[in-house]
Amino acid sequence: MATGAGEQLRVAYLVYRGNPRCGGQGVYSRHLTRELAALGHEVTVFSGPPYPELDPGVELVKVPSLDLYREPDPFRIPRPSEFKSTTDLLEFAIMCTAGFPEPRTFMTRVRRLLAGRRGEFDLVHDNQSLGSGLVGMMRDGWPVMATIHHPITVDRELDLAHAESWRRRLSLRRWYGFIDMQVRVARQVPRVLTVSQSSLGDIAEQLGVDRSRMAVVPLGVDDSVFFPRPGVARVPGRLLTTASADVPMKGLVPLLEALAKVRTERDEAHLVVIGRLREGSQVPAAIARLGLEGSVEFISGISDDEVAQRYAECQLAVVPSLYEGFSLPAVEAMGCGAPLVATTGGAVKEVAGRDGEAALLVPPNDPGALAAAILRALGDEGLRRQLGEGGRRRAREHFTWPVTARLTAEQYRQLLAEHEVGQTPC
């Protein structure tokens, strides 16, 4: 089928878990689909639990699962009556061997849901599920595109490097067992989107995806929520960071070590963390070891507007990540005009630009350099004003969801054109 630049497309958008409060999948899904709909495209989201928040004009098809990791009873044992298919049995069996089944079992269920509906959609857009069923859908004749935010191989290696025992390393290897499947699938997807040049290089190197089949489409910031709040007073010494996933990759422990150094010179310095501690986290021990009890606060379950309010209250936003495929927290802090100190881990430097313009940049996993940058910014009001204004300007010029949607739609059309050529008899 031919596709013109203004033609409405019908998109089956897949996300295996669309949690709007943890990680970036729910954020990306909500804002991308809203802006695609605003461009006139018809988007239907197929999601496993927890389900995303979507805007009017975007249809949600819930793809039920056993939801084995739901709160407040993660790793639960389902009742016998909950098992209704061999996929349910597989999901539970993989969990029982300490693996993570959701990408595989979600895609199996979606393939069944979409069987016989080829005439209702023009293409499938998968948001990093990369389950084996996606290859089956390609064999069924579907044009398929996938977004890979960054290769999960990075998460695996960082988690293994920070594991404190051989038992923990063995458990992590089992948990990340789905990666081999994702690598095989990623190499077969005809068109792959990613969110930064850093991620593109890592996906090519670590997953073996051909660069010619990839394109970079940066993420955006919701300017109707993440904007400066001049009427909100900044709290002296307040640092703010977002750690929606309490994992080593987010660099929270190096930030705590930096905070301890900062407090030797500025005892009013304290940290607010938007995020929740996971079971078995190393963070409480680090707080106790560093004598930071009472100087670190965790908050979770708050709305985007409340997050923006927190950015307005802080003297500095900090992104201490060891690696990021993009860094929504950095661009949201910049959108709010919050002075930013960040590492150069992964794509953070692409988001923040040159050192000193929108952020002070330091190497990842270097508490001393992080502490020095924080002290420099806390001690210089003019510098903080300059960073906040530079960040706000950069966010507005480079990172907007309408641009993300427009560039994504261009990739849809390229996918369909290539698919049509591939389907045309010689």
N, C-alpha and C positions, 0 to 999 in steps of 0.2 A: 504494500500500500504506500502511496506517496503522501508525504506530509508537508504542508506549507507552513510558513513561519507563524501564521496566525491561527492555525487549525487547532480546535479543541481536542485534547487528548484524554483518554480514559485510562487512569492509572490504578493498578492494584499495588498498593504500597504495603510492604510486609515489615513488621517489627516484632521480634519474638518476646520482648518485654518492654512495655512503653512507660515505665515508671516515671511520672512527672517530677518526682522529688529526689531521685537518686541517679546520678550519672547523666550523660548527655543525650541518651537515645530518645527519651520522652520529650526533651526540649527541642531537639532537631526535628522530630516527627511532627510536633504541634505546629511549629512556626513554618517549616517548609510546606506542609500540606495546606495550611491557611493561605499562604502567599501563592501557591500553585492554583488554588481555587479562585483567588482574586484575579489571576490572569485568565480565568475562564476555563480551566481544566477541571475535569471531573475526577476526584480522588476518593478512593475507598481504602481505608486503612484496615488491614487484617492484623490483629495484635493478640498476643498471649498476655496473661496476667503477670504483673499488675498492668491494668489498661491505661492508656494515655489520656490526657485531657486534650480534646480537640475543639476547634472552633466551629460555629455554624457554617454549613455548606460542605463539611467534610464528614462522610459517613464512616462509622466504626462498625466493623464486624468482629465480634469477640470470638477468639479461638480458644475454647476452654482447654485446660490441662489439669493435671493433678495438683498443680500449684504447690509443689513440695517445699518451696522456700519462703512461703508466705509468713508474715508476722501475725501473731506472736509465737508461732510454732514451726520454725524452719526445720527441715529434715524430718518432717512428720511421717507417720505411718498411716496411709489412707485406710479407710474402711473397705471391706471386701466389695461392698456395693458400688464403690467409686470406679472400679476397674471395668471398663466397658469395651476395651479393644486391646489388640496386641501392642499398640503404641503405648497405651497406659502401662502395660506390663513392662515394656522396654524402658519407659521413663523411670519407673520405680527401681528396676534392676540396676540401671546405670547409677542412680543415686546411692544404692546400697553398696556399690563398689567404690564409693567416694568420687565418682565422676560427676560431670555436669551435663545433663541430657537435653536441656531446653532447645538449643539451636537445632539439633537433629530431629527431635520429636515434633517441635513446632512446624518445621518445614514439611514433614510427612503429613501432618494434619492439613496444612494449607494446600498442599498439592491435591488432596482429596476434595477439599472445599471448592477448588477452582476447576476440577475436572468437569468438562462439558460446558464451561462458561467462557471459552475462548472468544466467542463473539461479543462478549460484554466489555472487554478491556483491550486496549491497544498494547499494553506492555506490563511487565512486572518490575517493580523497583524494590529490591531487598535491602534492608538496613542492617547489614553485618550479621545476619543469621548464618548464611553460608552453610546451610544444612544440605545433606546429600540429595534431598528431594528437589533442590533447586536445579540440579543437573537433570533430574527426571522431567522437570517442567520444560527445560530447554529441548529435551527429546520430544516432548509433547507438542512442540511448535511455538512456545511462548518466546517473544523477545524479552530478554532479561538483562537488567542492569543492577549492580550492587554498589552500595556505599560502604567503604571500609575506612573508618575514622583513623585508625592506626592498627598496625599488626599486633594481635594479642600475644605474639611471641615476646614482645617487649615486657608485657606484664608478667609473663611466666618467668623470664630470666631474672627480673628484679625481685620477684617474690622468692624464687629459689635462692638468690644471693643473700636475702635477709632471713632465710629460714634458720632457726636456732638448733635444729636436731635432724637426724636422718629420718626420723618418723615424719616430721613435718615436711621434709623434702619429698618423701615418698607420697604423702597425701596430696601435695601440690601437683606432682606429676600425674597422679590419677585424675585430679580435678581438671587439669588442663588437657586431658586426653582428647577433647573435641577439636583441638587445634589441628591435628593431622588431617581430619576431615575438612576443616575450613581451608587449609592450604590447597588440598586437591580441588575443592570446588572453586576457589578464587582463581585458580589457573585456567579454568574453563569458562568463566563468565565473560561474555564478549565485550562488555564495557563496564569499567570500574570508576566510580567517583571517589575522590578522597579530599581532605579538607586543607591540606597544606603541601608545599613542596617537600618539606621534611618527611611527612608521611609517605608521599609518593616514592621517595628514594628508599625508605625503609620497607615499604610493601614490595617494591621490585627486588630488593636485596634479600629480604627474609622470607617472603612468600613465593618468590619466583614469578610474579605477574609481569607480563610484558608491558614495558612503559608505553608502547604505542596504543595500548588499549585503556590507558588511564587518563583522567583529566582532573585538575584541581578546581574545586568550587568551595571557596571559604564559607564559613558559617557567618551568622549575623548576630546582631543585638537588637532586642525589642526596644526601640527608641521611645515607645509610649510608656514604658515602665522604668527602664534604666536611663535616667537622666538626672542632672544635678538637682539637689533640693537645698537651695540657698537659705531657706528658713530654718534648717536643722543645724544645731550647733554641733561641732566636732568635739569629741571627748578627748581630753589630753592623754596622750600615751596609748591610745587605743589602736591596736593592730587587728586587722580582719583578714581571715583566710577562709576559703571554701574547700572542704574535703568531703565531698559527697560520698566518696568511697574511701574508707579507712584502710588504705593499702600503702606499702612502701613507696610506690611510684609517685604518690602525692607529696612526699617530702615533709610530712608533718613533724617527724622526730628531728630532722635537721633544723626546722624552724623553732622547735622548742629549745634546742641547744643554743640557737642564736638569741632567742628571747632571754635566756638565762644570762648570756653575756651582756645584752643590752641593759638588763636590770641592775647590773653592777654600776652603771653610770646614770641610769634614769629609772628610779624605783617606781615611777608612775606607769611604766610600760606594762601592758597586759594584752592578752590575746583573746579574741572571740573567734571561735571556729564554727562555721555553718556546716554542720555534719554531725554524724552520730558514730560513736565508738562501736566497733564490731566485737563479737565474742573472741577472746584470745588476743586482743590488740596489745601491741607493745607500748602504746601511748601512755596508759596510766603509770606503768613502771618508770617511764622516762620522766613524767611529771614529778613523781616522787623523788627520783634520783637527782633531779635538777633543783629541787626545792621550790617548785612552781605552784604548789597547792594554793588556791585562792587567786591565782593570776591567769588562769585559763578557764574559759567558759565555753561549753558546747551547746548549740541550739540547733534544733531540727524541726521539720514539719511546718516551716513557715512559707508564706506566699512569696511570689516574685516581688510584689510591692514592698513587703516587709524586708526582703533581702536588699532592695534598693535603699530603703530607709537605713539599714545597717551600714551600707557603704557611705551614706551621707554623714553618719556619726563618727566614722573612724578617721584617725589622722593619717593612717597609711593602710592600703590594701597590700597583701603579700601573696604572691604565687610562688611557693617554694618547690615546685614539682621537679622530680628527677627526670621526667619525660612527659610530654603532652603531644597528642596528635594535632591539637589546635589550641585549646584553653579557652573555653567559654567564660570561666571566672575572670580571666584577664580582660577580655573584651567587655564584659559586663561592668567591671570596675572602671574601665576607661570610659564607658558610656555614661557612668554616673559622675565622672569628673573626679574620681578618687585618686589621690597620688598613689603611684604603684611602684613597688619593689618586686622584681621577679627574677627567676633564674633564666638561663638560656637553654633549659632542657627541652629537647625536641623542637617543636614548632613555636614555643613561647616567644622566641626572638622575632619570628615572622609576624606574630600578632602585635607585639609591642614596638617594633621598629628599632631604630638606632638608640643606643644607650644615652640616656639623658633627655630624650625628647618627650616620650610618653611614659617612660619608666626608667628606674635605675636597674641595670642588669648585672647579675653576678653568676658565676659558674654554679651548676647544680651540685648538691650534696657538699656544700662548703659553708658550714655554720659561721666561721669567722668572717668570710666575705659578706654573708647575708647580714650579720650583726653590724658590720661597718657601714653598709648601705642604709640600714634602718636608722642607725644613730645619725648618719649624715642628714637624712631626710627629716628626722624628728627635730633636729637642731636648726633647720633652715626653712622658715615659713615661705620665703620667696621661691625656693626650689620646689616646695610642695605645691604652691600655686601654679608654677610653670609646668610641672608634671601633670597636674590635674587638667589644666587647659589643653595641653598637648595630647593627652589621652582622649579627652572628649572629642577633639577635632579629628584625631585619627580614626576613632570608632565611627564617627558620622561619615567620613569620606570613604572608608574601605570595607566596613562590615555591616551590611544591612540585609535583612531577610528577603526583601523584594528582589535584590540583586542575586542572592542565592537561588531563589526560585527561577528567575529568568535564565540563569546559566544552566540550571538543572534541566529546564525544559529544552534548552538547546541541545543538551546531551541526549535527551529522549529522542529528539528528531534525528540526531545522527545515528543512534542505535537502530531506529526503525528503517532508516535508509539503508544501513548496512545489512539489516535483517532481510529486507526486500531483495537486495542484490543476491544474498545467499540463498534465497528461496526461488530465484528466477532460473528456469531450466536453461542450460547452455544451448 
